[in-house]
Each structure stands twice: as structure tokens, then as C-alpha cells.
Amino acid sequence: MSCLAEPRNILVDGQIFDLAFSPSPALWVEYSNWKANRDRCGIVGTLIFIHPVQPCLRNIAFYRAGWKHNQFRVQREFWKNANSGCIDIAVLEWCKIFTEARGKHHWSKSVPDEQAFRRGLCAHLGVTEPEFASYGKTIKHYRDKFIAHLDEEPIMFIPRLRQARRSVAFLYDFLRDDPTTAAFLPDAGKSAREFYASWYQHAAREYLEGSKA
């Protein structure tokens, strides 16, 4: 992992940010210049952004590893609650990235070419932009009605996560493959597929151990 040995801070636009995830302070200067024409400083967007992209993909892996043939692997309350927490975290992180356009975590704050990313994402998913926006609404509905607030809707519909996983994985690889953003991703040596698989396998082993207890 390309991280500093000890946490360090940097002052950007009057705000202090933790550099624990930055491989080199010099890269911040280069990246700031590259994003200088943006409304927001690229350092701010990217530093904050690296937090949701990996936790989102990791928690989708944790959640899906708990299921096999539509059956939960461990019929024990702790593991059921832990698994449901994973999907909730994944949904919260995904919404930060894809449904909150004005938020600091939104993908548009970090990619070098927004139009190229939009085209590539939709082509990768096999959907149109309106179709992806519609899918995003189903994820956001679950977040708003059953995670952030417990409303009075009688039935909870758990969102399907395949497109969520594929979209965040596409963004992960998009940033990883661009030389100006790759250095800001911990574990950037792994592709999204490898990153997801490693955490899925880790979780599967834990569920297996839990089933023996």
C-alpha cells in the first residue's frame, strides 16, 4: 500500500486535510495544478473521494459473500445483523458517489474527463444515462426510507447491487488507470475485480468460521 508511514496534514484553501492516504506530498502540488481550472480544488475532491469508493466495493463484497443460492450462510443473529450492516454501508457510500451531485464525494469531483466517464460508464453497464439515473433512485430510495430515516412504508425492498458493484468498480478502475489519479487510491496495484475478489474471499472465510461456532 502506497501510504505515508505517519499521518500528515496539508492546508488547502484554509482547511486542514489528513494526508495519510497520499503517497507523496509533491503529488498534491501536481494534482492541484491539473485541477486549477475547476471550481473546487482537486486536492479536496480527491482526498475526500478516496474514502467512499473502496469501502463501497468492499462492503458489497462482504454483503454478497454472506449469501449462497439466495440463502444466508450463517443462521445466527450476529452474522445476520453484520451482513445487513454491510449492505447499508455500501448503499450509503454508493449514494455519496453517484446520487449527490453537489456533494464533495461525487464522482464528478475527481475524474479528469467527466463526459468520457459518463459515456464509458453507461457503455460498461449497458444502459442509457436516464436508465442509470433511474437505478440510482432505487438505491437512494432505500437509503432515504430505511437507512437514514425509518418511514412508514410497510414493505422494504432491498436494492439489487449488481449495477452498484459494476459502476463503482468501473470508477475504481477509471481512476486507477489515469496516471494523475492512480496514486491517490490505496491498493491501486489491484484492479477493481481483484480488490473485490480479495475481500469477497476474506468474508467467505469469516462466514464459514461463523457457521462452525
For each residue, the residues with C-beta under 8 A, 3 or more apart:
1: 186 187
2: 23 183 186 188
3: 20 21 22 23 186
4: 7 8 19 20 22 23
5:
6:
7: 4 18 19 20
8: 4 18 19 20 22 25
9: 16 17 18 19
10: 16 17 19 25 28 43
11: 14 15 16 17
12: 15 17 32 41 43 44
13: 41 44
14: 11
15: 11 12 44
16: 9 10 11
17: 9 10 11 12 43 44 47
18: 7 8 9 21 47
19: 4 7 8 9 10 22 25 28 47
20: 3 4 7 8
21: 3 18 47 50 184 186
22: 3 4 8 19 25 27 28 47 183 184
23: 2 3 4 27 183 184
24: 27 28 183
25: 8 10 19 22 28 29
26: 29 30
27: 22 23 24 30 31 183 184
28: 10 19 22 24 25 31 32 43
29: 25 26 32 33
30: 26 27 33 34 180
31: 27 28 34 35 42 43 46 180 181 184
32: 12 28 29 35 36 41 42 43
33: 29 30 36
34: 30 31 42 112 180
35: 31 32 38 40 41 42 43 45
36: 32 33 42
37:
38: 35 41 42 45
39:
40: 35 44 45 104 109
41: 12 13 32 35 38 44 45
42: 31 32 34 35 36 38 45 46 110
43: 10 12 17 28 31 32 35 46 47
44: 12 13 15 17 40 41 47 48 104 109
45: 35 38 40 41 42 48 49 104 109 110
46: 31 42 43 49 50 109 110 181 184
47: 17 18 19 21 22 43 44 50 184
48: 44 45 51 104 105 109
49: 45 46 52 53 97 104 105 107 109 110
50: 21 46 47 53 54 184 185 186
51: 48 54 55 105
52: 49 55 56 93 94 96 97 105
53: 49 50 56 57 93 97 168 171 172 175 185
54: 50 51 57 58 172 185 186 187 195
55: 51 52 58 59 89 90 93
56: 52 53 59 60 89 90 93 94 97 164 168
57: 53 54 60 61 165 168 169 172 192 195 196 199
58: 54 55 61 62 195 196 199
59: 55 56 62 63 86 87 89 90 93
60: 56 57 63 64 86 87 90 161 164 165 168 196
61: 57 58 64 65 196 197 199 200 203
62: 58 59 65 66 83 86 199 200 203
63: 59 60 66 67 83 86 87 90 161
64: 60 61 67 161 165 200
65: 61 62 73 200 201 203 204 207
66: 62 63 72 73 74 79 83 86 203 207
67: 63 64 70 71 72 73 83
68: 71 73
69:
70: 67
71: 67 68
72: 66 67 75 79 80 83
73: 65 66 67 68 79 207 208 210 211
74: 66 79 80 207 210 211
75: 72 80
76: 79 80 210 211 213
77: 80 81
78: 81 82 210
79: 66 72 73 74 76 82 83 207 210
80: 72 74 75 76 77 83 84
81: 77 78 84 85
82: 78 79 85 86
83: 62 63 66 67 72 79 80 86 87
84: 80 81 87 88
85: 81 82 88 89
86: 59 60 62 63 66 82 83 89 90
87: 59 60 63 83 84 90 91 158 161
88: 84 85 91 92 147
89: 55 56 59 85 86 92 93
90: 55 56 59 60 63 86 87 93 94 161 164
91: 87 88 94 95 139 142 143 147 159 164
92: 88 89 95 96 143 147
93: 52 53 55 56 59 89 90 96 97
94: 52 56 90 91 97 98 99 139 164 167 168
95: 91 92 98 99 100 136 139 140 143
96: 52 92 93 99 100 103 105 106
97: 49 52 53 56 93 94 105 106 107 168 171
98: 94 95 106 107 136 139 167 168
99: 94 95 96 136 137 139 140
100: 95 96 103 105 106
101: 106 108
102: 106
103: 96 100 106
104: 40 44 45 48 49 109
105: 48 49 51 52 96 97 100 109
106: 96 97 98 100 101 102 103 109
107: 49 97 98 110 111 117 171
108: 101 111 114
109: 40 44 45 46 48 49 104 105 106
110: 42 45 46 49 107 175 181
111: 107 108 114 116 117 171 174 175 178 181
112: 34 178 180 181
113: 116 117
114: 108 111 117 118
115: 118 119
116: 111 113 119 120
117: 107 111 113 114 120 121 171 174
118: 114 115 121 122 129
119: 115 116 122 123
120: 116 117 123 124 170 174
121: 117 118 124 125 132 167 170 171
122: 118 119 125 126 127 128 129 132
123: 119 120 126
124: 120 121 166 167 170
125: 121 122 132 163 166 167 170
126: 122 123
127: 122 131 132 135 163
128: 122 131 132
129: 118 122 132 133
130: 133 134
131: 127 128 134 135
132: 121 122 125 127 128 129 135 136 163 167
133: 129 130 136 137
134: 130 131 137 138
135: 127 131 132 138 139 163
136: 95 98 99 132 133 139 140
137: 99 133 134 140 141
138: 134 135 141 142 157 159
139: 91 94 95 98 99 135 136 142 143 159 164
140: 95 99 136 137 143 144
141: 137 138 144 145 159
142: 91 138 139 145 146 147 156 157 158 159
143: 91 92 95 139 140 146 147 148
144: 140 141 147 148 149 151
145: 141 142 149 150 151 153 156
146: 142 143 149 150 151 153 156
147: 88 91 92 142 143 144
148: 143 144
149: 144 145 146
150: 145 146
151: 144 145 146
152:
153: 145 146 156
154:
155:
156: 142 145 146 153
157: 138 142
158: 87 142
159: 91 138 139 141 142 164
160: 163 164
161: 60 63 64 87 90 164 165
162: 165 166
163: 125 127 132 135 160 166 167
164: 56 60 90 91 94 139 159 160 161 167 168
165: 57 60 64 161 162 168 169 196
166: 124 125 162 163 169 170
167: 94 98 121 124 125 132 163 164 170 171
168: 53 56 57 60 94 97 98 164 165 171 172 192
169: 57 165 166 172 173 192 193 196
170: 120 121 124 125 166 167 173 174 192
171: 53 97 107 111 117 121 167 168 174 175
172: 53 54 57 168 169 175 176 185 192 195
173: 169 170 176 177 191 192
174: 111 117 120 170 171 177 178
175: 53 110 111 171 172 178 181 182 184 185
176: 172 173 181 182 185 188 191 192
177: 173 174 182
178: 111 112 174 175 181 182
179: 182
180: 30 31 34 112
181: 31 46 110 111 112 175 176 178 184 185
182: 175 176 177 178 179 185 188
183: 2 22 23 24 27 188
184: 21 22 23 27 31 46 47 50 175 181 188
185: 50 53 54 172 175 176 181 182 188
186: 1 2 3 21 50 54
187: 1 54 190 195
188: 2 176 182 183 184 185
189:
190: 187 194 195 198
191: 173 176 194 195
192: 57 168 169 170 172 173 176 195 196
193: 169 196 197
194: 190 191 197 198
195: 54 57 58 172 187 190 191 192 198 199
196: 57 58 60 61 165 169 192 193 199 200
197: 61 193 194 200 201
198: 190 194 195 201 202
199: 57 58 61 62 195 196 202 203
200: 61 62 64 65 196 197 203 204
201: 65 197 198 204 205
202: 198 199 205 206
203: 61 62 65 66 199 200 206 207
204: 65 200 201 207 208
205: 201 202 208 209
206: 202 203 209 210
207: 65 66 73 74 79 203 204 210 211
208: 73 204 205 211 212
209: 205 206 212 213
210: 73 74 76 78 79 206 207 213
211: 73 74 76 207 208
212: 208 209
213: 76 209 210
